Amino acid sequence: MATNATIYKAVLQISDLDRQYFQNHTLTLARHPSETEERMMVRILAFALHADDALSFGRGVGTEDEPALWQRDPTGAIDLWIEIGQPDERTIRQASGRSKQVVVYAYGTRGVQAWWEAQRASLDRLKNLVVILLPMENIHVLAGMARPSMQLQLTIQEGQIWIADGTQTLHLELQRLKD
């Protein structure tokens, strides 16, 4: 875990109707001082959307050779590489060459559409890449659910996500920029 990191514990109750996946996961996350609550909560959301016992978090902000999350098979081969934010083209290309599938959850207060338009032509050729846009207004609400100890209930169905923390419920719709 990162030096001077803030530790968060999250219990996720996941009901993914699309995958018929119904599990609880207890996560311990280290939030680096340079990581925003928005980014940390997007990491949790990405975990929930791909939840699996083999899915794990990368070493964190500033680690170039690891993603935000990844899933390896028993041989160590990378099945899934997940990036969040607005990664550069080089990072996405390298991830595409190293893993079976790459998913980017794009968000940001400025320039997400401009980032995608600048990347689109070169990244459209990558057959194992999925890019999903997360609306920033929803990410701000999601960040408001961050607590050092949190319990979140997530229901996922057909690109729609409902996230509840006991006091409020957020409805989030994924916008696929590239399948």
N, C-alpha and C positions, 0 to 999 in steps of 0.2 A: 504494500500500500504506500501511497505517496507520503513524503515528509510534510508535516504540518497540514495534513489533509483533515477535513472534517468528515467524521464517520456518520453515515446514515444507514438505518436498517429499515427495510421495506418488506412487508408481507403482501404478496400478490395473490389474489384469488382470481384465477383466469378461467373464463368460460369462452372458449373459442369455438363457436358453432360451425365455422367453416371447416376447421380441421378435426372437429369432434375431440377437442383437447380440453380437459377439465382437471386442472391441477392447482395446488397451492405451491408457491415458491417463497422461500425466505432468502432475501438478498442482503448482503452487507456491501455497501459502496463507500469508496473513499472519494470525496470531492476535493480535488486539488484547489488551492487558493485561486488559481487563474480560471477555474471552470465555473460557469454560471449555473444557477439552479435550473435554468431553462435546459441547458445541455445535459445536465445530470438526469432530469426528468424525461428527456427524449431518449436517453440511454435506457431508462426503465421501461418506457413505452416500447422501444424496439425489442427489448428482452421479451416483453409480454406477447408481442406480435409473432415472435419466432420461438417461443418458449420450448425448451427441450432440456433434458438433463445434461446433454453434452454442450450446451450453449454457455459461453463464459465471456466475461468482460476482458478487454485488453488491458495493458498496463496503465493506460491513461493518456491525458493530454500531453502532447509533445513527443509521443513515441511513434516514430515514423514507420517502423516495420510491423506495427500491429494495428488492427482496427479498433473501433469502439467496442465491438462484440465479434465473436467468431465461434464457429462450431467445427470441431475436428472429428474425423472418424477414428476408429481404433488404431489405424496405422499411422495417424498423425497428419494425414492429408486434410486440407481445409475444404470442408463442404460449403460453408457459408461465411462470407466476410461482410460485415455491416459497418458502414461509415455514416456519420451524422454531420450535419452542417453543410458546408460548401467545399468539399475536398477538391484539390486541383486534379487536372486531367491525368497527370503522371501517376498520382496515387491510385486513381481508379483503374488505370490501365495495368499497373503492377498487380493490384488486387485481382483483376480479371484473369491475369495470367497465372496467378497462384491458387485460385479457388474455383470450385464448381459454379458457385453463384455469388454475385455481389449485389447488395442492396444499399442504396443511398437514401437516407431520410434527410431531405433538404429543408432547411428552415433558416430564418435570419430576419433581423429587423430591416435590413436593406439589401436590395439587389438579388434576391433569389431568382427571380425571372431572368434578370440580366445574366446571372451566373449560368443558368441553364441554357439560355440562348447561345452564349459563348462556347459552351461545352458540347452542345447537342450534335453538331455535324460530325465531330470526331468520335463521340461516344455512341452514336447510333449503330455503329458497326459491331459493338461488343454484344454478342448474343446472350451472354450470361449476366447482363446488367439490368437491374430494375431501379428506377429513380422515382421516389415518392415525395410529393410536396406536402409539408405540414403547415397549415395556416398559423401565422405568428400570433394572432389574437388568441387562438386556442392554446398555444404553447405558453403564453403568459398566464392563462388560467391554470394550466397544468403545473407550472412552476409555483403557483400560489398554494398548491397542495403539498409542497415539499415540507417535511418535518424530519427532525432527527430520528424519530421512530414513527413509521406510517403504515397504515393498512389501506390497500387499494383493491377495489373490486373492479375487474375489467371484463366487459362483455364485448365480444368481437363477432360481427356478422356482416358479410358482403361489403367490406371496406368501411363499415361504420363501427365506431368504437365508443362505448360508454364507459367512463371512468368515474367511480364514486369513492369518496374518502370518508363517508359517514356524515358529512355536513353539506357537501355539494356534489353535484353530478355534472360532468362535462361530456358533451357529445362532440365527437371529432370525426370528420370524414376525410379519408385519405384520397389525395388526388394523384393519380398515376401519370407521371410525365413520360415514362418509358417502361414498357413491359418487356 
